[in-house]
Amino acid sequence: MPGISAGVGGALALEFANTAGDHLADAPSERLSSWARFAQWCLEQDLVDARGAAALKASADELAPVVAARDAVFRVGLAITQGTKPPAAALALLNDLAAGDGPRVSHTQAGLRWRGTADDGAASLRTLLAREGLSLFCSPRAARMRLCAGPLCGWLFLDDSRGAPRRWCSMGDCGNRAKVQRHHARRSAAAGPTEPEA
């Protein structure tokens, strides 16, 4: 299964928000299209180990609450990047989720890691992701959050570059598309108007 996370957000909450492609489109493309894909994403983000991912897949919980939590993180993050008031419903959902029983920190070979419990499906993972989002949004790092300049992309990222000039989620994706569009526009302008066919 190909990777679900693009790894451009710079923070767990933003990686979660970015699990929809073309998030600003009327119909975003869903990267968490199945419960198995959510379990895979949790494994990619090191929220569960292989055994935990298998247990999570086996639980086959309902996906709609996970997507609702993701969209709440996205809506609040989007409001922050646009300097507007976060939607009350999205913020309320994150607050409600954050108040739940969350995962615990465990020591792994890679160091300390959050570990969700698969016993309750995704409830503890949603709690963790809501807490991660609220912690980021309330931190000084929120001032470095950006929205990709791609017209429909909608991916959020932390711009930790010097002088914070970053505009794109990825130069290999939206940045490259913009570069190609500029190149075609310059070539078209240099070629001048074309004669209509007789």
C-alpha positions as CSV (number, residue, x, y, z in Angstrom):
1,M,0.0,0.0,0.0
2,P,1.6,3.4,-0.9
3,G,2.2,5.9,1.8
4,I,-0.8,7.9,2.9
5,S,1.1,10.7,4.5
6,A,3.0,13.2,2.3
7,G,5.2,14.2,5.2
8,V,5.1,17.9,4.4
9,G,3.2,19.3,7.5
10,G,6.1,19.3,10.0
11,A,3.7,18.4,12.9
12,L,1.5,15.4,13.5
13,A,-1.7,17.4,13.6
14,L,-0.9,18.9,10.2
15,E,0.0,15.5,8.7
16,F,-3.4,14.4,9.9
17,A,-5.1,17.5,8.4
18,N,-3.3,16.7,5.1
19,T,-4.8,13.3,4.7
20,A,-7.2,14.8,2.1
21,G,-5.9,15.9,-1.3
22,D,-7.1,19.2,-2.9
23,H,-8.6,20.1,0.5
24,L,-10.0,23.4,-0.8
25,A,-11.8,21.8,-3.7
26,D,-15.6,21.2,-3.6
27,A,-14.9,17.4,-3.5
28,P,-11.5,16.8,-1.9
29,S,-9.8,13.4,-2.7
30,E,-9.9,11.2,0.4
31,R,-6.7,9.5,1.4
32,L,-8.4,7.9,4.4
33,S,-10.8,6.1,2.2
34,S,-11.1,3.0,4.4
35,W,-10.5,1.8,7.9
36,A,-7.4,-0.1,6.7
37,R,-6.0,3.1,5.3
38,F,-6.4,4.9,8.6
39,A,-4.7,2.0,10.4
40,Q,-1.9,2.3,7.8
41,W,-1.6,6.0,8.4
42,C,-1.3,5.5,12.1
43,L,1.5,3.0,11.5
44,E,3.3,5.4,9.2
45,Q,3.1,8.1,11.9
46,D,4.4,5.7,14.5
47,L,1.2,6.0,16.6
48,V,0.8,2.2,16.6
49,D,3.3,-0.6,16.0
50,A,2.7,-3.4,13.5
51,R,0.7,-5.4,16.1
52,G,-1.3,-2.3,17.0
53,A,-2.1,-1.6,13.4
54,A,-3.3,-5.1,12.8
55,A,-5.5,-4.9,15.9
56,L,-6.8,-1.5,14.7
57,K,-7.6,-3.0,11.3
58,A,-9.4,-5.9,12.9
59,S,-11.5,-3.5,15.0
60,A,-13.0,-2.0,11.8
61,D,-14.5,0.9,13.7
62,E,-16.5,3.5,11.9
63,L,-14.4,5.9,9.8
64,A,-16.7,8.9,9.9
65,P,-15.6,10.1,13.4
66,V,-12.0,10.0,12.3
67,V,-12.7,12.1,9.2
68,A,-14.7,14.5,11.3
69,A,-11.8,14.9,13.6
70,R,-9.4,15.4,10.7
71,D,-11.7,18.0,9.2
72,A,-12.0,19.9,12.5
73,V,-8.1,20.0,12.7
74,F,-8.0,21.3,9.2
75,R,-10.7,23.9,9.6
76,V,-9.1,25.4,12.8
77,G,-5.7,25.3,11.2
78,L,-7.0,26.9,8.0
79,A,-8.5,29.7,10.1
80,I,-5.2,30.3,11.8
81,T,-3.3,30.6,8.5
82,Q,-6.0,33.0,7.2
83,G,-6.1,35.1,10.4
84,T,-9.8,34.5,10.9
85,K,-11.8,33.1,13.8
86,P,-11.9,29.3,13.9
87,P,-15.3,27.8,13.2
88,A,-17.0,27.3,16.6
89,A,-18.2,23.7,15.7
90,A,-14.7,22.6,14.7
91,L,-13.1,24.0,17.9
92,A,-15.9,22.5,20.1
93,L,-15.3,19.1,18.5
94,L,-11.5,19.3,19.2
95,N,-12.1,20.4,22.7
96,D,-14.6,17.5,23.3
97,L,-12.2,15.0,21.8
98,A,-9.2,16.3,23.7
99,A,-11.1,15.8,27.0
100,G,-11.4,12.0,26.4
101,D,-9.1,9.2,27.6
102,G,-6.1,9.4,25.4
103,P,-3.1,7.2,24.6
104,R,-0.1,6.7,26.7
105,V,3.6,7.4,26.1
106,S,5.6,4.2,25.7
107,H,9.4,3.6,25.4
108,T,10.3,2.1,22.1
109,Q,13.6,1.4,20.4
110,A,13.2,4.7,18.7
111,G,12.6,6.5,22.0
112,L,9.5,7.8,23.7
113,R,6.4,7.5,21.5
114,W,2.7,8.0,21.8
115,R,0.9,4.7,21.6
116,G,-2.8,4.5,20.9
117,T,-4.8,1.6,22.3
118,A,-6.6,-0.5,19.6
119,D,-9.0,-1.8,22.3
120,D,-11.3,1.1,21.9
121,G,-10.9,1.5,18.1
122,A,-9.8,4.9,17.2
123,A,-11.2,6.8,20.2
124,S,-7.8,7.3,22.0
125,L,-6.1,8.1,18.7
126,R,-8.7,10.8,17.9
127,T,-8.1,12.2,21.4
128,L,-4.3,12.3,20.8
129,L,-4.8,14.0,17.4
130,A,-7.2,16.6,18.8
131,R,-4.7,17.3,21.7
132,E,-1.8,17.5,19.2
133,G,-3.8,20.0,17.1
134,L,-4.9,22.2,20.0
135,S,-1.3,22.1,21.5
136,L,0.1,23.3,18.1
137,F,-2.6,25.9,17.6
138,C,-2.0,27.4,21.1
139,S,1.8,27.4,20.7
140,P,4.1,30.1,19.3
141,R,4.7,27.7,16.4
142,A,1.1,28.5,15.1
143,A,2.5,31.8,13.8
144,R,4.7,29.7,11.4
145,M,1.8,27.7,10.0
146,R,1.1,28.3,6.3
147,L,-1.4,27.2,3.7
148,C,0.0,25.9,0.4
149,A,-0.3,28.5,-2.4
150,G,-1.6,25.8,-4.8
151,P,-5.1,26.9,-5.9
152,L,-6.9,23.9,-4.5
153,C,-4.3,22.1,-2.5
154,G,-5.2,23.2,1.0
155,W,-2.4,21.4,2.7
156,L,-1.1,23.1,5.9
157,F,2.6,23.1,6.9
158,L,5.0,24.7,9.4
159,D,7.4,27.0,7.7
160,D,10.6,26.7,9.7
161,S,12.8,28.0,6.9
162,R,15.0,31.0,7.4
163,G,12.9,34.2,6.8
164,A,9.8,32.0,6.3
165,P,9.6,32.3,2.5
166,R,8.1,28.9,1.8
167,R,4.9,29.0,-0.3
168,W,4.3,25.5,-1.3
169,C,3.5,22.2,0.5
170,S,6.2,20.7,-1.6
171,M,8.4,22.0,-4.4
172,G,8.1,18.6,-6.0
173,D,4.3,18.9,-6.2
174,C,2.5,22.2,-6.1
175,G,5.7,24.2,-6.4
176,N,6.6,22.4,-9.6
177,R,3.2,22.7,-11.1
178,A,3.3,26.5,-10.5
179,K,6.8,26.6,-12.1
180,V,5.5,24.8,-15.2
181,Q,2.5,27.0,-15.5
182,R,4.7,30.2,-15.3
183,H,7.0,28.7,-17.9
184,H,4.1,28.0,-20.3
185,A,2.7,31.5,-19.7
186,R,6.1,33.1,-20.6
187,R,6.4,30.9,-23.7
188,S,2.9,31.8,-24.8
189,A,3.5,35.5,-24.2
190,A,6.8,35.4,-26.1
191,A,5.2,33.6,-29.0
192,G,2.5,36.3,-29.3
193,P,-1.0,35.9,-30.5
194,T,-1.7,33.1,-33.0
195,E,-3.4,33.7,-36.3
196,P,-6.9,32.2,-36.4
197,E,-7.3,29.4,-38.9
198,A,-9.2,30.2,-42.1
